[in-house]
């Protein structure tokens, strides 16, 4: 009788509680969220001001900055590129197997590009123009190369620093 009531209590206390072990995936998801919100957040907060410091409407802004983000780097003091670099650096540095971090870092770039398309379509309506700007103009391909370059450089830097620290510990 006691064992039945004990089993019943333990099964009732475990119901409704979902335990999620975030582990490695939690860090990757957090890095993705920071990159997706922060990358375009920095661009919006630095590019949506006119020469007098007044906030401008998104209808008056240059539409290409959502798809050619490299054009905003000088005016935003390279903050979006630095954010992407450090997120890729941390994603790879924290991994025991660096290839997992490099793969996670490379997947950030298509997500950032897709977010640019989503923002463009939300702000200016559905059209073919973002596809033309991204895939029919050299600036679109240059933007993709720069994004992949920054992500790979950050990931490889994280890998090299981790290998250097491990070598120093073994000496």
Beta strands, then each sheet from edge to edge (+ up, - down):
end
